[in-house]
């Protein structure tokens, strides 16, 4: 009995180490992209107050949901966290873009930017991600039921 537990333990440890390593690499890549994005957005952050905070908050929450989703891969929770990530993207875009109408005042000039088309496309992509997560969760539960009934 102990020999079986020892042989089952090694693949589990390897799988978990690989999962953590993969998650760490993803988080580092997103961190590098975030730093590069901050440098590109630095001139715009002078004109748009709070832009860096908006981007930083988004990246932090997105990375946390991504890391938790990756660490729970192979379970039903992975699909819940992927769905939460999709809903977060939709909600945060609506919140940060003021429902698609951006209004800025520079001295005597009032600038109004309509980004509703971008917002609609981004929301549809978020809904597509949510639908994918729901279908993957249904498939996961279906596979678990088939394995236990056979």
Helices and strands as residue ranges (DSSP letters): H 2-47, H 51-71, H 76-96, G 98-100, E 101-106, E 109-114, H 116-149
